[in-house]
């Protein structure tokens, strides 16, 4: 088989190098030609245009930076890919992904949106998680080839926006987690406790249990009390005070949201009531 990689930044480069390591034929194109050098050095072929790169290949992998770049590139290659499956690994808006899945289907292009939770190193090692949205028959045809490129391949559904939404959900959790960790490190340091001691706490206090248990309550709209919002707000105040005026990323915003809900009479419900308005934002 022959794979084409359009967009050979960190993710595209890693995926292409992994394919070469498996003994596959690889074509590459990037707007900045210098970014294909490592692929050529490993045995791949660099093409001058994306139209040339996709001609006669089995599968096309896109790894770009934004919706507009994906749209522009798809418009260039749609009439040149033939029966190849086109897979977009870019992190994009749900609305853009939905529109692309629908428009490519209408144009007769076999297309999937497949964003990844994979670092460059994970791409080179074919590890991590890849999501997929698009027509089921296209996914079924592509799955054997996609499975070779990742550790876990998950079909998110035929509606084009679903993988993009889950990708943003995962990235949102990373942002919230890293921001929260930065805050507790700041608080601990202000109190003379080393951040490594905070990490040591989480070796025994497994936060995955919190995610599973309270997350299930939040998703179900169950706000039966285990830790009241009012008491959690009191603890949030202690945390901010313990930081002794140092800059915090997440805790102040959480406190402001708590205050709004408490003022609306939600203070004696469980902390999970922070998700009270979720149902109003369903797609």
Residue, then its C-alpha position, 0 to 999 in steps of 0.5 A: x500500500x501507499x500512504x500520503x501525508x499532507x502536512x508534515x509537522x510534528x504529528x504528520x511527520x511522526x505518523x509518516x516515519x512510523x509508516x516507513x518503519x513498518x516498511x510501507x511506501x510513503x509520499x509526503x507534501x508540506x507547504x514548507x518543503x523543508x519539513x519533509x526532509x526527515x521523511x525523505x531521509x527515512x526513505x519516503x518521497x516528497x512531492x511538489x504539490x498535494x495533487x501529485x502526492x495523492x494520485x494513486x495512493x491507498x490512504x491520505x492522512x491530513x494533519x493541519x492546523x485549523x479548519x480553513x487549512x483543511x478546507x482549502x487542502x480538501x478542495x485541492x485534492x478532492x478531484x484527485x484522490x480517486x478511491x483512496x480514503x482521506x483521513x483528517x487528523x487535525x483538531x478542528x471545530x465540530x461544525x467544520x468537521x460535520x460540514x466536511x464529512x457531509x460535503x466529502x460524502x456528497x462529492x464521492x470522496x471516502x472521508x473520515x475525521x480522525x483526531x488523535x490523542x498522540x504526542x509526536x513520540x506516540x505517533x512514531x511508536x503507533x501508541x495513543x488514542x485515535x477517534x473516528x467519525x464518518x460513514x460506517x462503511x468507510x471506517x470499516x474499510x479504513x480500520x485495519x490501516x488506521x489500527x496500525x497507526x495507533x494504540x486504540x482506535x475508537x469509532x465515535x459515530x457517523x455524525x461528522x462532529x462527534x470525534x471533533x467534540x470528543x477531541x475537544x472534551x479530552x483537550x479540555x480535561x487536559x487544560x483543566x487538569x494542568x491548570x488545576x495542578x498548577x494551582x495546587x502546586x502554587x498553593x503548596x509551594x506558598x506553604x513550604x510544601x514541595x510539588x513532588x509531595x503533592x504528586x506523591x499524594x496522588x499515588x495513593x489518592x487515585x483521582x480516577x475514582x473521583x472522575x468515575x463516581x462524581x462524573x457519573x452523577x454529573x452526567x446523570x443530573x444526580x446532585x444528591x449530597x456527598x460534599x455540598x457546594x457550600x462546603x466545597x466553596x469554603x474549601x476553595x476559599x481556604x485554597x486561595x488564601x493558602x496561595x498567599x496572593x500568588x497567581x492562580x489559573x483555575x480556582x478563582x473561576x471555579x469560586x465565581x461559578x460556585x458563588x453564582x449557584x449558591x446565590x441561586x439556592x444550590x448551596x446544599x446540593x452536591x458539588x456535582x451541581x456545577x454541571x446543572x446547566x449541561x442539559x441546556x447545551x446538548x447538541 
